[in-house]
Amino acid sequence: PRTHGRHQAHAAGEENEEDLKPLACLHRQQVQSTESYQTTSNSLRQILTEFKMDVSQILQHHLQRHNEILQRQTEALCQLLRKSNETLNEIRQILYQSVKPASSGH
């Protein structure tokens, strides 16, 4: 009877192993899936970081160029304003001189 009981227990153990095989397979798939997710997630994080750095560099470059252009435009406008001021002053002097004799002669 003992050997019969052992045989039944051994058979039951094999059945348990057979029942667990699908679970082990599912677990293995889950682990692989998790590892794959981690790898993908890390890759995406790295790509995003590099993308942010690229965009930041591009924006800085464009801002720098934009600032340089604005600086040149501002300088050009200042020169134009100075010339306009000089011209207006000359016109004012000419008008003042042409009006002055006429008013004194009256």
Backbone as a printed PyTorch tensor [residue, N CA C, xyz], in Angstrom:
tensor([[[  0.8290,  -1.2060,   0.0000],
         [  0.0000,   0.0000,   0.0000],
         [  0.8580,   1.2490,   0.0000]],

        [[  2.0200,   1.1890,   0.6720],
         [  2.8470,   2.3840,   0.7120],
         [  3.3220,   2.7840,  -0.6780]],

        [[  3.8230,   1.8170,  -1.4140],
         [  4.3110,   2.1250,  -2.7510],
         [  3.1670,   2.6580,  -3.6080]],

        [[  1.9780,   2.1390,  -3.4060],
         [  0.8220,   2.6240,  -4.1680],
         [  0.5670,   4.0830,  -3.8340]],

        [[  0.6540,   4.4610,  -2.5510],
         [  0.4420,   5.8520,  -2.1140],
         [  1.5120,   6.7700,  -2.6880]],

        [[  2.7610,   6.2680,  -2.6820],
         [  3.8430,   7.0770,  -3.2380],
         [  3.6390,   7.2930,  -4.7190]],

        [[  3.1950,   6.2620,  -5.3850],
         [  2.9580,   6.3610,  -6.8280],
         [  1.8740,   7.4000,  -7.1080]],

        [[  0.8250,   7.3840,  -6.2940],
         [ -0.2580,   8.3660,  -6.4730],
         [  0.2510,   9.7870,  -6.2140]],

        [[  1.0730,   9.9480,  -5.1790],
         [  1.6120,  11.2680,  -4.8490],
         [  2.5230,  11.7390,  -5.9790]],

        [[  3.3240,  10.8200,  -6.5050],
         [  4.2240,  11.1760,  -7.6030],
         [  3.4100,  11.5910,  -8.8230]],

        [[  2.3640,  10.8580,  -9.1020],
         [  1.4920,  11.1660, -10.2390],
         [  0.8350,  12.5210, -10.0270]],

        [[  0.3980,  12.7730,  -8.7910],
         [ -0.2420,  14.0580,  -8.4890],
         [  0.7690,  15.1880,  -8.6700]],

        [[  2.0120,  14.9540,  -8.2660],
         [  3.0680,  15.9580,  -8.4310],
         [  3.3090,  16.2730,  -9.9000]],

        [[  3.3220,  15.2290, -10.7390],
         [  3.5040,  15.4450, -12.1790],
         [  2.3430,  16.2390, -12.7560]],

        [[  1.1250,  15.9120, -12.2740],
         [ -0.0590,  16.6640, -12.7530],
         [  0.0710,  18.1350, -12.3720]],

        [[  0.5340,  18.3880, -11.1170],
         [  0.7170,  19.7780, -10.6880],
         [  1.7240,  20.4920, -11.5840]],

        [[  2.8260,  19.8040, -11.9070],
         [  3.8250,  20.4040, -12.7880],
         [  3.2190,  20.7150, -14.1440]],

        [[  2.4290,  19.8080, -14.6500],
         [  1.7800,  20.0190, -15.9510],
         [  0.8240,  21.2130, -15.8780]],

        [[  0.1100,  21.3160, -14.7330],
         [ -0.8150,  22.4470, -14.5660],
         [ -0.0580,  23.7750, -14.5080]],

        [[  1.1550,  23.7360, -13.9340],
         [  1.9220,  24.9750, -13.7560],
         [  2.6570,  25.4130, -15.0160]],

        [[  2.8450,  24.4970, -15.9750],
         [  3.5900,  24.8590, -17.1890],
         [  2.9960,  26.0810, -17.9020]],

        [[  1.6810,  26.1330, -18.1200],
         [  1.1190,  27.3270, -18.7890],
         [  1.3660,  28.6000, -17.9700]],

        [[  1.2830,  28.4650, -16.6290],
         [  1.5330,  29.6380, -15.7770],
         [  2.9790,  30.0870, -15.8990]],

        [[  3.9060,  29.1480, -15.9270],
         [  5.3260,  29.4840, -16.0620],
         [  5.5660,  30.1670, -17.4090]],

        [[  4.9140,  29.6430, -18.4190],
         [  5.0430,  30.2270, -19.7510],
         [  4.4930,  31.6580, -19.7530]],

        [[  3.3330,  31.8540, -19.1440],
         [  2.7420,  33.1980, -19.0460],
         [  3.6650,  34.1320, -18.2770]],

        [[  4.2390,  33.6240, -17.1910],
         [  5.1480,  34.4360, -16.3730],
         [  6.3640,  34.8570, -17.2060]],

        [[  6.9220,  33.8990, -17.9410],
         [  8.0850,  34.1870, -18.7840],
         [  7.7320,  35.2600, -19.8240]],

        [[  6.5520,  35.1160, -20.4280],
         [  6.1040,  36.1120, -21.4140],
         [  5.9360,  37.4880, -20.7620]],

        [[  5.3960,  37.4790, -19.5580],
         [  5.1860,  38.7430, -18.8400],
         [  6.5250,  39.4110, -18.5360]],

        [[  7.4980,  38.6180, -18.1120],
         [  8.8260,  39.1630, -17.8190],
         [  9.4400,  39.7370, -19.0930]],

        [[  9.3480,  38.9860, -20.1930],
         [  9.8930,  39.4660, -21.4700],
         [  9.1830,  40.7540, -21.9050]],

        [[  7.8720,  40.7800, -21.7410],
         [  7.0940,  41.9510, -22.1060],
         [  7.5090,  43.1610, -21.2730]],

        [[  7.7060,  42.9400, -19.9660],
         [  8.1280,  44.0220, -19.0740],
         [  9.5130,  44.5310, -19.4690]],

        [[ 10.4200,  43.5990, -19.7680],
         [ 11.7780,  43.9930, -20.1780],
         [ 11.7260,  44.7760, -21.4910]],

        [[ 10.8990,  44.3120, -22.4100],
         [ 10.7480,  44.9890, -23.6980],
         [ 10.1760,  46.3940, -23.4940]],

        [[  9.1970,  46.4920, -22.5980],
         [  8.5910,  47.8000, -22.2870],
         [  9.6420,  48.7360, -21.7050]],

        [[ 10.4670,  48.2200, -20.7720],
         [ 11.5180,  49.0340, -20.1490],
         [ 12.5070,  49.5270, -21.2030]],

        [[ 12.9270,  48.6230, -22.0860],
         [ 13.8750,  48.9900, -23.1360],
         [ 13.2880,  50.0690, -24.0330]],

        [[ 12.0390,  49.8680, -24.4560],
         [ 11.3650,  50.8470, -25.3150],
         [ 11.2270,  52.1800, -24.5930]],

        [[ 10.8290,  52.1130, -23.3370],
         [ 10.6390,  53.3190, -22.5360],
         [ 11.9500,  54.0900, -22.4010]],

        [[ 13.0400,  53.3750, -22.1220],
         [ 14.3500,  54.0170, -21.9980],
         [ 14.7840,  54.6420, -23.3200]],

        [[ 14.5560,  53.9180, -24.4100],
         [ 14.9130,  54.4480, -25.7310],
         [ 14.1370,  55.7200, -26.0270]],

        [[ 12.8370,  55.6850, -25.7610],
         [ 11.9990,  56.8690, -26.0090],
         [ 12.4390,  58.0430, -25.1480]],

        [[ 12.7780,  57.7590, -23.8900],
         [ 13.2410,  58.8190, -22.9830],
         [ 14.5170,  59.4540, -23.5320]],

        [[ 15.4380,  58.6060, -24.0200],
         [ 16.6990,  59.1130, -24.5640],
         [ 16.4430,  59.9210, -25.8360]],

        [[ 15.5790,  59.4120, -26.7150],
         [ 15.2440,  60.1240, -27.9570],
         [ 14.6300,  61.4780, -27.6210]],

        [[ 13.7250,  61.5010, -26.6550],
         [ 13.0640,  62.7420, -26.2590],
         [ 14.0750,  63.7450, -25.7150]],

        [[ 14.9930,  63.2660, -24.8880],
         [ 16.0330,  64.1420, -24.3290],
         [ 16.8860,  64.7370, -25.4420]],

        [[ 17.3090,  63.8900, -26.3860],
         [ 18.1220,  64.3750, -27.5090],
         [ 17.3290,  65.3620, -28.3510]],

        [[ 16.0580,  65.0680, -28.5700],
         [ 15.1960,  65.9550, -29.3580],
         [ 15.0770,  67.3160, -28.6900]],

        [[ 14.8660,  67.3120, -27.3640],
         [ 14.7710,  68.5760, -26.6200],
         [ 16.0600,  69.3770, -26.7600]],

        [[ 17.2110,  68.6760, -26.6510],
         [ 18.4890,  69.3700, -26.7650],
         [ 18.6550,  69.9540, -28.1670]],

        [[ 18.2890,  69.1840, -29.1970],
         [ 18.3850,  69.6740, -30.5790],
         [ 17.5100,  70.8980, -30.7780]],

        [[ 16.2630,  70.8090, -30.3290],
         [ 15.3240,  71.9310, -30.4810],
         [ 15.8520,  73.1460, -29.7350]],

        [[ 16.3780,  72.9270, -28.5470],
         [ 16.9210,  74.0270, -27.7490],
         [ 18.0760,  74.7050, -28.4830]],

        [[ 18.9850,  73.9120, -29.0470],
         [ 20.1230,  74.4710, -29.7890],
         [ 19.6510,  75.2500, -31.0050]],

        [[ 18.6840,  74.6750, -31.7340],
         [ 18.1450,  75.3450, -32.9300],
         [ 17.5030,  76.6690, -32.5360]],

        [[ 16.7080,  76.6460, -31.4790],
         [ 16.0460,  77.8740, -31.0240],
         [ 17.0690,  78.9210, -30.5980]],

        [[ 18.0900,  78.4970, -29.8740],
         [ 19.1350,  79.4340, -29.4440],
         [ 19.8240,  80.0560, -30.6530]],

        [[ 20.1310,  79.2250, -31.6480],
         [ 20.7910,  79.7160, -32.8630],
         [ 19.9070,  80.7530, -33.5640]],

        [[ 18.6080,  80.4230, -33.7160],
         [ 17.6880,  81.3450, -34.3880],
         [ 17.5140,  82.6320, -33.5840]],

        [[ 17.4110,  82.5060, -32.2670],
         [ 17.2770,  83.7020, -31.4330],
         [ 18.5070,  84.5940, -31.5570]],

        [[ 19.6770,  83.9630, -31.5780],
         [ 20.9150,  84.7220, -31.7060],
         [ 20.9320,  85.4720, -33.0350]],

        [[ 20.6010,  84.7740, -34.1280],
         [ 20.5630,  85.4190, -35.4510],
         [ 19.5270,  86.5410, -35.4640]],

        [[ 18.3630,  86.2700, -34.8950],
         [ 17.2840,  87.2630, -34.8410],
         [ 17.7480,  88.5090, -34.0820]],

        [[ 18.4180,  88.2940, -32.9530],
         [ 18.9310,  89.4120, -32.1530],
         [ 19.9650,  90.2240, -32.9310]],

        [[ 20.8470,  89.5250, -33.6580],
         [ 21.8490,  90.2230, -34.4610],
         [ 21.1790,  91.0840, -35.5330]],

        [[ 20.1640,  90.5250, -36.1890],
         [ 19.4330,  91.2760, -37.2220],
         [ 18.7520,  92.4880, -36.5950]],

        [[ 18.0990,  92.2830, -35.4660],
         [ 17.4410,  93.4040, -34.7780],
         [ 18.4500,  94.4840, -34.4010]],

        [[ 19.6240,  94.0550, -33.9500],
         [ 20.6730,  95.0010, -33.5630],
         [ 21.0810,  95.8600, -34.7640]],

        [[ 21.2920,  95.1860, -35.9140],
         [ 21.6760,  95.9270, -37.1260],
         [ 20.5700,  96.8780, -37.5600]],

        [[ 19.3160,  96.4200, -37.4880],
         [ 18.1870,  97.2750, -37.8700],
         [ 18.0900,  98.4820, -36.9450]],

        [[ 18.2930,  98.2460, -35.6560],
         [ 18.2410,  99.3490, -34.6800],
         [ 19.3260, 100.3750, -34.9770]],

        [[ 20.5360,  99.8910, -35.2660],
         [ 21.6360, 100.7950, -35.5980],
         [ 21.3200, 101.5960, -36.8510]],

        [[ 20.7660, 100.9220, -37.8740],
         [ 20.4180, 101.6140, -39.1240],
         [ 19.3490, 102.6750, -38.8600]],

        [[ 18.3480, 102.3330, -38.0490],
         [ 17.2840, 103.2980, -37.7170],
         [ 17.8510, 104.5000, -36.9630]],

        [[ 18.7820, 104.2480, -36.0470],
         [ 19.4020, 105.3410, -35.2930],
         [ 20.1550, 106.2790, -36.2330]],

        [[ 20.8830, 105.7090, -37.1980],
         [ 21.5910, 106.5440, -38.1710],
         [ 20.6060, 107.3830, -38.9770]],

        [[ 19.5140, 106.7530, -39.4200],
         [ 18.4950, 107.4900, -40.1820],
         [ 17.9030, 108.6200, -39.3500]],

        [[ 17.6290, 108.3370, -38.0840],
         [ 17.0720, 109.3720, -37.2080],
         [ 18.0430, 110.5260, -37.0290]],

        [[ 19.3320, 110.2090, -36.8390],
         [ 20.3380, 111.2720, -36.7000],
         [ 20.3830, 112.1350, -37.9550]],

        [[ 20.4060, 111.4990, -39.1350],
         [ 20.4470, 112.2370, -40.4030],
         [ 19.1960, 113.0950, -40.5600]],

        [[ 18.0310, 112.4960, -40.2070],
         [ 16.7790, 113.2630, -40.3060],
         [ 16.8270, 114.4740, -39.3880]],

        [[ 17.3410, 114.2900, -38.1870],
         [ 17.4740, 115.4010, -37.2330],
         [ 18.3730, 116.4990, -37.7870]],

        [[ 19.5080, 116.0710, -38.3500],
         [ 20.4370, 117.0470, -38.9310],
         [ 19.7600, 117.8140, -40.0640]],

        [[ 19.0540, 117.0770, -40.9210],
         [ 18.3590, 117.7150, -42.0480],
         [ 17.2980, 118.6840, -41.5450]],

        [[ 16.5220, 118.2650, -40.5510],
         [ 15.4890, 119.1510, -39.9940],
         [ 16.1120, 120.4010, -39.3810]],

        [[ 17.2340, 120.2350, -38.6870],
         [ 17.9200, 121.3970, -38.1110],
         [ 18.3860, 122.3590, -39.1990]],

        [[ 18.9160, 121.8040, -40.2920],
         [ 19.3490, 122.6560, -41.4050],
         [ 18.1550, 123.3990, -41.9980]],

        [[ 17.0460, 122.7030, -42.1950],
         [ 15.8390, 123.3320, -42.7390],
         [ 15.3510, 124.4250, -41.7930]],

        [[ 15.3770, 124.1370, -40.4990],
         [ 14.9310, 125.1190, -39.5030],
         [ 15.7930, 126.3900, -39.5890]],

        [[ 17.0990, 126.2200, -39.7030],
         [ 18.0090, 127.3710, -39.8020],
         [ 17.7270, 128.1800, -41.0760]],

        [[ 17.5430, 127.4340, -42.1860],
         [ 17.2540, 128.1230, -43.4550],
         [ 15.9540, 128.9120, -43.3320]],

        [[ 14.9060, 128.2770, -42.7850],
         [ 13.6180, 128.9590, -42.6270],
         [ 13.7550, 130.1560, -41.6860]],

        [[ 14.4720, 129.9520, -40.5950],
         [ 14.6430, 131.0240, -39.6150],
         [ 15.3430, 132.2210, -40.2610]],

        [[ 16.3750, 131.9500, -41.0490],
         [ 17.1170, 133.0430, -41.7020],
         [ 16.2820, 133.7270, -42.7750]],

        [[ 15.4600, 132.9230, -43.4860],
         [ 14.6540, 133.5500, -44.5530],
         [ 13.4890, 134.3390, -43.9540]],

        [[ 13.0140, 133.9920, -42.7870],
         [ 11.9010, 134.7060, -42.1580],
         [ 12.4110, 135.9440, -41.4070]],

        [[ 13.5660, 135.8570, -40.8240],
         [ 14.1050, 136.9160, -39.9720],
         [ 14.2090, 138.2730, -40.6800]],

        [[ 14.8000, 138.3650, -41.8680],
         [ 14.8720, 139.6940, -42.5220],
         [ 13.4850, 140.2610, -42.8680]],

        [[ 12.5900, 139.3810, -43.2660],
         [ 11.2570, 139.8640, -43.6570],
         [ 10.5440, 140.4560, -42.4610]],

        [[ 10.6660, 139.8530, -41.2940],
         [  9.9530, 140.3520, -40.1030],
         [ 10.6040, 141.6530, -39.5950]],

        [[ 11.9380, 141.7770, -39.7240],
         [ 12.5930, 142.9610, -39.2180],
         [ 12.3380, 144.1650, -40.1340]],

        [[ 12.1590, 143.8710, -41.4300],
         [ 11.9020, 144.9410, -42.3750],
         [ 10.4900, 145.4690, -42.2580]],

        [[  9.6270, 144.8330, -41.6340],
         [  8.2120, 145.2150, -41.5420],
         [  7.9650, 146.2300, -40.5270]]])
